[in-house]
């Protein structure tokens, strides 16, 4: 599967044009946005309409600049945008598990509860793409000011499941476009200009 991933676009017109150009050139099967596509929900309708009009299905989570309830409601009448926060979605044998918001906590108790809830699904999935706004702990993606600031709950989920083939996250602008591996999982912060990933 060919995926176009982007994050933290914060309404940027130039970044949107780069994402559009990548889609036109690479023809991915799906686009994934890992949150913070607005600046505290300014021009939210405009950004949602932009994703709705992209010529590829968009899977979306919210970042720390968006509210879960607001984005969930706005996705209900946009057929091209699927809100995957707490709503796993399978496309062509690949299961996308999304967890939005946050980005500042080293541990996420709510995600820990949720991961136990979806454990049967996670176990039987052929391939998992794990999408979070903040990065997992212990990689190049969360290394900032000489320490690891990522989320240990996300790290534990990745280490527990050998079928997580890809983890997409953003939040830390300093680490845009960085890639790494954790356990058996490829990690990427695609940044706002978008990245093509083949799995």
C-alpha positions in Angstrom: 0.0 0.0 0.0 1.2 3.5 -0.8 0.3 6.1 1.8 0.7 9.8 1.8 1.2 11.1 5.4 1.3 14.7 6.6 1.0 16.4 10.0 1.0 19.9 11.6 0.1 21.6 8.4 -1.4 24.5 10.5 -3.4 25.9 7.5 -0.3 26.6 5.4 -1.3 27.2 1.8 2.2 26.3 0.5 2.2 23.0 2.4 -1.3 22.2 1.1 0.0 22.8 -2.4 2.9 20.4 -1.8 0.6 17.7 -0.5 -1.6 18.1 -3.6 1.4 17.9 -5.9 2.6 14.7 -4.1 -0.9 13.1 -4.5 -0.9 14.0 -8.2 2.6 12.7 -8.8 2.5 9.5 -6.6 -1.2 8.5 -6.7 -1.3 7.1 -3.1 -4.2 4.8 -2.1 -4.8 6.8 1.1 -3.8 10.0 2.8 -3.2 10.2 6.6 -3.2 13.4 8.6 -1.8 13.1 12.1 -3.5 16.3 13.5 -2.8 20.0 14.0 -4.2 20.9 10.5 -5.5 24.2 12.0 -4.3 26.9 14.3 -6.6 26.3 17.2 -9.5 25.6 14.9 -9.3 28.8 12.9 -10.6 28.3 9.3 -11.7 24.8 10.3 -14.4 24.6 7.7 -12.0 25.6 5.0 -9.4 23.0 6.1 -12.0 20.3 6.3 -13.3 21.2 2.8 -9.8 21.1 1.5 -9.3 17.5 2.7 -12.8 16.6 1.4 -11.8 17.7 -2.1 -8.5 15.8 -2.2 -8.6 13.0 -4.9 -7.8 10.3 -2.3 -9.5 9.1 0.8 -8.3 10.9 3.9 -7.9 9.3 7.4 -7.7 11.9 10.1 -7.0 12.4 13.8 -7.1 15.6 15.8 -4.0 17.2 17.3 -3.7 19.5 20.3 -5.0 22.4 18.2 -8.4 20.6 17.5 -11.1 19.2 19.7 -12.2 15.6 19.3 -15.9 16.2 19.5 -15.8 19.1 16.9 -13.8 17.1 14.4 -15.9 14.0 14.8 -19.0 15.9 14.1 -17.5 17.7 11.1 -16.5 14.4 9.5 -20.0 12.9 9.6 -21.1 14.8 6.5 -17.8 14.6 4.6 -17.6 11.3 2.8 -13.9 11.6 1.8 -12.7 12.2 5.4 -12.8 9.5 8.0 -12.1 10.3 11.6 -10.1 7.3 12.9 -9.6 8.5 16.6 -11.0 5.5 18.6 -12.4 4.1 15.3 -10.1 1.6 13.7 -10.5 1.4 9.9 -9.3 -1.4 7.6 -8.4 -0.7 4.0 -7.0 -3.4 1.7 -6.0 -5.6 4.6 -4.2 -2.7 6.5 -5.8 -1.7 9.8 -5.4 2.0 10.8 -5.6 2.6 14.5 -5.7 6.3 15.5 -5.4 8.2 18.7 -5.5 11.9 18.5 -4.9 14.9 20.8 -2.3 15.2 23.5 1.3 15.3 22.6 2.6 16.5 26.0 2.1 13.5 28.3 4.7 10.8 28.8 1.9 8.4 29.7 -1.7 8.2 28.5 -4.0 6.3 30.8 -6.9 6.7 28.5 -5.0 5.2 25.6 -4.0 2.3 27.9 -7.6 1.6 28.6 -8.5 1.9 24.9 -5.7 -0.4 23.8 -7.0 -3.1 26.1 -10.4 -2.6 24.6 -9.2 -3.1 21.0 -6.7 -5.9 21.8 -8.7 -8.6 20.0 -8.8 -6.5 16.9 -5.1 -5.7 17.2 -4.1 -9.3 17.6 -5.9 -10.5 14.5 -5.0 -7.6 12.2 -2.7 -8.5 9.4 -0.9 -5.2 9.3 -1.4 -2.1 11.6 -0.6 1.5 10.9 -0.6 3.3 14.2 -1.4 7.0 13.9 -0.9 9.3 16.9 -0.4 13.1 17.2 2.5 12.8 19.7 5.4 10.4 19.1 6.1 7.2 21.0 9.0 7.3 23.5 12.6 6.3 22.8 13.3 7.2 19.1 14.7 10.1 17.0 11.1 11.4 16.7 10.8 12.3 20.4 14.3 13.3 21.2 14.3 17.0 22.2 16.6 19.1 24.3 18.8 16.0 25.1 16.0 13.8 26.4 13.1 11.6 25.1 9.8 13.4 25.6 7.5 11.0 23.8 4.7 8.8 25.1 5.5 5.5 26.8 1.9 4.2 26.3 2.4 4.4 22.6 5.8 2.8 22.8 4.4 -0.1 24.8 1.6 -0.7 22.2 4.2 -0.8 19.5 6.5 -3.2 21.4 3.6 -5.5 22.2 2.4 -5.9 18.6 4.7 -7.3 16.0 2.1 -6.5 13.3 2.5 -2.7 13.7 4.4 -2.1 10.5 4.3 1.7 10.6 3.7 4.4 13.2 2.9 8.0 12.0 3.1 10.9 14.4 3.9 14.6 14.5 3.6 17.3 17.1 7.3 18.1 17.5 8.1 20.5 14.7 11.8 20.2 15.4 11.7 16.6 14.3 9.8 17.0 11.0 10.8 14.4 8.4 12.7 12.3 10.9 12.4 8.5 10.6 13.5 5.7 12.9 12.6 2.1 14.0 11.2 0.9 17.3 10.9 -2.9 17.8 9.8 -4.0 14.3 8.0 -0.8 13.4 9.0 2.0 11.1 8.4 5.4 12.7 8.0 8.6 10.8 7.2 12.2 11.5 6.2 13.2 7.9 6.0 16.9 8.6 3.6 19.4 6.8 4.9 18.9 3.3 3.9 15.2 3.2 5.8 12.0 2.8 5.1 8.9 0.6 5.4 5.6 2.5 5.1 2.2 1.0 4.2 -0.7 3.3 
